[in-house]
Amino acid sequence: MFQVLSNAWALLMGVGLLMLGNGLQGTLLGVRGSLEGFSTFTMSIVMSAYFVGLLLGSYFAPGMIRRVGHVRVFAALASLISAVMILYPALANPVAWVFGRLVVGFCFSGVYVTAESWLNDATDNENRGKALSLYMIVMTLGLVAAQGFILIGDPGDYLPFVIASIAVSISFAPILLSISPVPAFETSKRMEMRELFKLSPLGCVGLFLLGGIFSAQFGMASVYATSAGLDIQQISMFTASFYVGALFLQFPIGWLSDRMERRRLIMFVALIGGGACMAAMMLGGNFYLLLASSFLTGGLVNPLYGLLLAHANDYLEHDDMASAAGSLLFINGLGASLGPVVIGWMMSDAAFGPSGFFLFMAILLGLMAFYAAYRATQRAAVPVEETGITPVMTPTATPVAVEFAQEYAIEYDLEEQETAEGNA
């Protein structure tokens, strides 16, 4: 771990600042939109635009990097992010915000791809797993810290948006000044959806549903909190609780995933997460019970990403893992793009009101649990001793990070096979 820190501390610091800015702008827009009088459905379109941008960025960013290089792409896209964050309060218009979120999502996708390429290049086979875990922890800590910064200044003013912009701008320095070699950049061709669904139906369906659930947490939590009448300090605590839960439960669930049948674990995790959402609906009037429910929901939802990816890997050959990763990520991004729009309608006064936020997640988690139980009756389980490891991943991962994780999983699996053959 110390070797990883010594080689990549500047990169990790920059990524943490990027996530601070990203998490802060998402929460701020949810609060500021309410102050501007935007409807819940309007805000859902605004929030959905970010995930559409991420999806487009994951497709176009690799080509941009090949043409002009990592450094130029990172500097240009990060500068655009910083500029848009300043423009949000100046252009308090839904159309401008939709366009701004689209641009920010696109740019963050390219920035993540660039940073993750550098991280991959800075590690070797011995510390790749630790580097990936540390990277995901830093990203989540950045999101948690962002919720505290919303308390600085009035969301109806410019200052919080300026802080988000400054965080992104400062992130340039440690990353660009510490990177000397320019890493090679290659991404695998995506596997055809029909073939992937045939190999892992639960992986495809689960990641699509998870995209909608995560986009609800990442994009609509502050919109829900504002609609539910929480004050600014409560909004900060409520939004942060999802990510704090992810930090605490990611590794225990990953540990269980490597020791029991994964479809059953997916079913149990989804059921408990859905139960926590239903509890929040019924007991949301008590703020501390609401915090406990959101902590548990976030803690269970985020590890599902790595769990579903590991389940899909159990039915893939090593040579197919990288190409399958890109397709699985696209499916997840498609669900994330559609999620806020649906939840925005469910949270409207014409539907279920603010409680539609948790009802939406409960329905999707229930569908995931049901489908996992169904799939367990259709195909024999892979023996636990023959399954690969569960990567530490979050739904914010880009194709580079996912392939990074797949590469580590393959290397680990091959080492295990060599050890077993040597002991035989």
C-alpha positions in Angstrom: 0.0 0.0 0.0 2.8 2.4 0.8 4.5 1.7 -2.5 1.2 2.6 -4.3 1.0 5.8 -2.3 4.6 6.8 -3.1 4.1 6.2 -6.8 0.6 7.7 -7.2 -0.1 10.0 -4.3 -0.3 13.1 -6.5 -2.7 11.4 -8.9 -4.9 10.2 -6.1 -4.9 13.7 -4.5 -6.0 15.1 -7.9 -8.8 12.5 -8.3 -10.0 13.3 -4.7 -10.3 17.0 -5.6 -12.1 16.2 -8.8 -14.7 14.1 -6.9 -15.0 16.8 -4.3 -16.0 19.2 -7.1 -18.2 16.7 -8.8 -20.1 15.7 -5.7 -20.5 19.3 -4.6 -22.0 20.5 -7.9 -24.5 17.7 -8.0 -25.8 18.4 -4.5 -25.8 22.1 -5.1 -27.9 21.9 -8.2 -30.5 19.9 -6.4 -30.8 22.6 -3.7 -30.4 25.6 -6.0 -33.1 24.1 -8.4 -35.6 24.2 -5.6 -34.7 27.8 -4.7 -35.2 28.7 -8.4 -38.6 27.1 -8.4 -37.7 24.2 -10.8 -40.1 21.3 -10.6 -38.9 17.8 -9.6 -39.4 16.5 -13.1 -37.4 19.4 -14.5 -34.5 18.6 -12.1 -34.7 14.9 -13.1 -34.0 15.9 -16.7 -31.1 18.1 -15.5 -29.6 15.3 -13.5 -30.2 12.7 -16.2 -28.1 14.8 -18.6 -25.0 14.1 -16.6 -25.3 10.4 -17.1 -26.0 10.9 -20.8 -22.8 12.9 -21.0 -20.9 10.1 -19.2 -22.2 7.6 -21.6 -21.2 9.7 -24.6 -17.8 10.4 -23.1 -17.1 6.8 -22.6 -17.6 6.3 -26.4 -15.8 9.4 -27.7 -13.0 10.1 -25.1 -10.7 7.2 -26.1 -10.6 8.5 -29.7 -9.8 12.0 -28.4 -6.9 10.6 -26.3 -5.5 8.7 -29.3 -5.6 11.8 -31.4 -4.1 14.5 -29.1 -2.8 12.7 -26.1 -3.6 12.3 -22.4 -2.3 15.6 -21.1 -4.1 17.8 -23.6 -7.4 15.9 -23.2 -7.2 16.1 -19.4 -6.3 19.8 -19.3 -9.0 20.8 -21.9 -11.8 18.8 -20.3 -11.0 19.7 -16.7 -10.9 23.4 -17.7 -14.4 23.0 -19.3 -15.7 21.4 -16.1 -14.4 24.3 -14.0 -15.9 26.9 -16.3 -19.4 25.3 -16.4 -19.5 25.1 -12.6 -19.0 28.9 -12.5 -21.8 29.4 -15.1 -24.5 27.4 -13.3 -25.5 30.2 -10.9 -25.1 32.8 -13.6 -27.4 30.9 -16.0 -30.1 29.7 -13.7 -32.2 28.2 -16.5 -33.2 24.6 -16.9 -32.1 24.4 -20.6 -28.7 25.9 -19.7 -28.3 23.5 -16.8 -29.2 20.5 -18.9 -26.6 21.5 -21.5 -24.1 22.2 -18.7 -24.7 18.8 -17.0 -24.3 17.1 -20.4 -20.9 18.8 -20.9 -19.8 18.1 -17.4 -20.7 14.4 -17.7 -18.9 14.1 -21.0 -15.8 15.9 -19.6 -15.7 13.9 -16.4 -15.8 10.7 -18.4 -12.7 11.8 -20.4 -11.0 13.0 -17.2 -11.6 9.7 -15.4 -10.3 7.7 -18.4 -7.2 9.8 -18.5 -6.5 9.5 -14.8 -7.2 5.8 -14.7 -4.8 5.2 -17.6 -2.1 7.0 -15.6 -2.9 5.0 -12.5 -2.8 1.7 -14.4 0.6 2.7 -15.9 2.0 3.6 -12.5 1.3 0.1 -11.0 2.5 -3.4 -11.6 1.0 -6.9 -11.2 1.9 -7.0 -7.5 0.1 -3.9 -6.4 -2.6 -3.4 -9.0 -5.4 -4.7 -6.7 -4.3 -2.4 -3.9 -4.0 0.6 -6.3 -7.6 0.0 -7.6 -9.0 -0.3 -4.1 -7.2 2.9 -3.0 -8.4 4.7 -6.1 -12.0 3.8 -5.4 -11.7 4.7 -1.7 -10.3 8.1 -2.6 -13.1 8.7 -5.1 -15.7 7.9 -2.4 -14.0 10.0 0.2 -14.1 12.9 -2.2 -17.9 12.5 -2.6 -18.3 12.4 1.2 -16.1 15.5 1.7 -18.1 17.4 -0.9 -21.3 17.1 1.2 -19.5 19.0 4.0 -18.5 21.9 1.7 -22.1 22.6 0.8 -22.4 24.1 4.3 -19.9 26.8 3.3 -21.9 29.7 2.0 -25.5 30.1 0.8 -26.6 27.7 -2.1 -28.5 30.6 -3.5 -25.3 32.6 -3.9 -22.1 32.1 -6.0 -19.6 31.0 -3.3 -20.4 27.2 -3.2 -20.2 27.0 -7.0 -16.9 28.8 -6.9 -15.6 26.3 -4.4 -16.5 23.4 -6.6 -14.8 25.1 -9.6 -11.7 25.8 -7.5 -11.5 22.2 -6.4 -11.5 21.0 -10.0 -9.0 23.7 -11.1 -6.6 22.8 -8.3 -6.8 19.1 -9.2 -4.8 19.9 -12.4 -1.6 20.8 -10.5 -0.8 17.5 -8.6 -1.8 15.4 -11.6 -0.2 17.3 -14.5 3.0 18.2 -12.6 3.7 14.7 -11.4 3.1 12.7 -14.6 6.2 12.1 -16.7 5.6 9.1 -18.9 2.7 9.1 -21.3 1.0 5.7 -21.0 -0.1 3.7 -23.9 -3.8 3.7 -24.4 -5.8 0.8 -25.7 -9.4 -0.2 -25.1 -11.0 -3.5 -26.1 -13.8 -3.8 -28.7 -17.1 -4.3 -27.0 -18.7 -7.8 -27.0 -22.1 -8.0 -28.8 -25.0 -7.5 -26.5 -26.8 -10.7 -27.6 -23.7 -12.8 -26.9 -23.1 -11.2 -23.6 -26.8 -11.6 -22.5 -26.5 -15.3 -23.4 -23.4 -15.7 -21.3 -24.6 -13.7 -18.3 -28.3 -12.7 -18.2 -28.1 -11.7 -14.6 -25.0 -9.5 -15.2 -26.8 -7.6 -17.9 -30.1 -7.2 -16.2 -28.6 -6.5 -12.8 -26.2 -3.8 -14.1 -29.0 -2.1 -16.1 -31.2 -1.9 -12.9 -28.2 -0.9 -10.8 -27.5 2.1 -13.2 -31.0 3.4 -12.4 -30.5 2.9 -8.7 -27.1 4.6 -8.5 -28.2 7.6 -10.7 -31.0 8.1 -8.2 -28.5 8.2 -5.3 -25.9 10.3 -7.1 -28.3 12.6 -9.0 -31.5 12.9 -7.1 -30.7 12.5 -3.4 -30.4 16.3 -2.9 -33.6 16.8 -4.9 -35.5 14.4 -2.6 -34.0 15.9 0.5 -35.1 19.4 -0.6 -38.6 18.2 -1.5 -38.9 16.4 1.9 -38.2 19.7 3.7 -34.7 19.0 5.1 -32.5 21.9 6.0 -29.1 22.4 4.4 -27.2 20.6 7.2 -29.6 17.7 7.1 -29.3 17.6 3.2 -25.5 17.4 3.6 -25.7 14.5 6.1 -28.3 12.7 4.2 -26.4 12.8 0.9 -23.1 11.9 2.5 -24.7 8.8 4.3 -25.0 7.0 1.0 -21.3 7.2 0.3 -20.2 6.6 3.9 -22.3 3.4 3.8 -20.4 2.4 0.6 -17.1 2.8 2.3 -18.0 0.6 5.3 -19.8 -2.2 3.5 -17.8 -2.5 0.2 -15.2 -4.8 1.6 -17.4 -7.1 3.8 -19.7 -7.8 0.9 -16.7 -8.4 -1.4 -15.3 -10.8 1.2 -18.7 -12.7 1.3 -18.8 -12.7 -2.5 -15.6 -14.7 -2.7 -16.9 -17.3 -0.3 -20.5 -18.0 -1.2 -22.7 -18.5 -4.3 -23.0 -15.1 -5.9 -26.5 -15.2 -7.2 -27.8 -15.9 -3.6 -25.7 -13.0 -2.3 -27.0 -10.7 -5.0 -30.5 -11.7 -4.1 -30.0 -11.1 -0.3 -28.1 -7.8 -0.8 -30.9 -6.5 -3.1 -33.6 -7.7 -0.8 -32.1 -6.0 2.3 -31.4 -2.8 0.3 -35.0 -2.8 -0.9 -36.2 -3.3 2.7 -34.1 -0.3 3.8 -35.7 1.8 1.1 -39.2 0.8 2.2 -38.2 1.6 5.8 -37.1 5.1 4.7 -40.5 5.5 3.0 -42.5 4.6 6.1 -40.2 6.1 8.8 -38.7 9.0 6.8 -40.3 11.5 9.2 -37.6 10.6 11.8 -34.3 12.1 10.4 -32.0 9.7 12.2 -33.9 6.6 10.9 -33.8 8.2 7.4 -30.0 8.5 7.8 -29.7 4.8 8.9 -31.8 3.7 5.9 -29.7 5.8 3.4 -26.5 4.5 5.0 -27.6 0.9 4.5 -29.0 1.5 1.0 -25.8 3.1 -0.2 -23.7 0.5 1.6 -25.5 -2.3 -0.2 -26.1 -0.8 -3.6 -22.5 0.3 -4.4 -20.8 -3.1 -3.8 -23.4 -4.7 -6.1 -21.5 -3.3 -9.0 -18.4 -5.3 -8.4 -20.5 -8.3 -7.3 -22.4 -8.3 -10.6 -19.2 -7.9 -12.6 -17.6 -10.8 -10.7 -20.7 -12.9 -11.4 -20.5 -12.2 -15.1 -16.8 -13.0 -15.1 -17.6 -16.5 -13.7 -19.1 -17.4 -17.0 -16.5 -15.7 -19.3 -13.2 -16.9 -20.6 -10.2 -14.7 -19.8 -9.9 -13.5 -23.3 -13.5 -12.2 -23.3 -13.5 -10.4 -20.0 -12.1 -7.1 -21.3 -14.6 -6.9 -24.2 -17.5 -7.9 -22.0 -16.5 -5.1 -19.5 -17.1 -2.4 -22.0 -20.5 -3.7 -22.9 -21.5 -4.2 -19.3 -20.5 -0.6 -18.6 -22.6 0.6 -21.5 -25.7 -1.3 -20.1 -25.1 0.3 -16.7 -24.8 3.8 -18.2 -28.0 3.3 -20.2 -29.8 2.5 -17.0 -28.2 5.5 -15.3 -29.3 7.8 -18.1 -33.0 6.7 -17.9 -33.2 6.4 -14.1 -33.5 10.1 -13.1 -36.3 10.7 -15.6 -38.4 7.9 -14.2 -37.7 8.9 -10.7 -38.5 12.5 -11.4 -42.0 11.5 -12.5 -42.5 9.2 -9.5 -41.5 12.1 -7.2 -43.9 14.5 -8.8 -47.1 15.6 -7.0 -49.1 13.7 -9.7 -47.5 10.4 -8.6 -46.1 9.6 -5.2 -44.4 12.8 -4.1 -41.0 12.8 -2.4 -41.4 9.2 -1.2 -41.2 8.1 -4.9 -37.4 8.5 -4.5 -37.2 5.5 -2.2 -40.0 3.6 -3.9 -38.2 3.7 -7.2 -35.0 2.2 -5.7 -37.1 -0.4 -3.8 -38.8 -1.5 -7.0 -35.6 -1.9 -8.9 -33.8 -3.7 -6.0 -36.9 -6.0 -5.7 -36.7 -6.8 -9.5 -33.0 -7.5 -9.2 -33.6 -9.9 -6.2 -36.4 -11.7 -8.1 -34.3 -12.1 -11.2 -31.3 -13.4 -9.3 -33.5 -16.0 -7.6 -35.0 -16.9 -11.0 -31.6 -17.3 -12.6 -30.5 -19.5 -9.7 -33.1 -22.0 -10.9 -32.0 -22.0 -14.5 -28.3 -22.8 -14.4 -26.0 -24.7 -12.0 -23.8 -22.4 -9.9 -20.1 -22.2 -10.5 -18.3 -23.8 -7.5 -17.0 -21.2 -5.1 -13.5 -22.5 -5.4 -13.6 -22.0 -9.1 -14.9 -18.4 -9.1 -12.6 -15.4 -9.5 -12.2 -12.5 -7.1 -14.7 -9.7 -6.7 -13.2 -6.4 -7.9 -13.5 -3.3 -5.7 -15.6 -1.2 -8.1 -18.2 1.6 -7.9 -20.8 2.6 -10.6 -18.6 5.7 -11.4 -16.0 3.5 -13.0 -15.0 4.1 -16.7 -14.0 1.4 -19.2 -10.3 1.9 -18.3 -11.0 1.2 -14.6 -13.2 -1.8 -15.4 -10.6 -3.3 -17.7 -8.0 -2.5 -15.1 -10.1 -4.5 -12.6 -10.6 -7.3 -15.2 -6.8 -7.5 -15.8 -6.2 -7.8 -12.1 -8.9 -10.5 -11.8 -7.3 -12.5 -14.6 -3.8 -12.2 -13.1 -5.1 -13.3 -9.7 -6.9 -16.3 -11.2 -3.9 -17.4 -13.2 -1.7 -17.2 -10.1 -4.2 -19.3 -8.1 -4.2 -21.9 -10.9 -0.4 -22.0 -10.9 -0.3 -22.4 -7.1 -2.9 -25.2 -7.3 -0.9 -27.0 -10.0 2.3 -26.6 -8.0 0.7 -28.2 -4.9 -0.8 -31.0 -6.8 
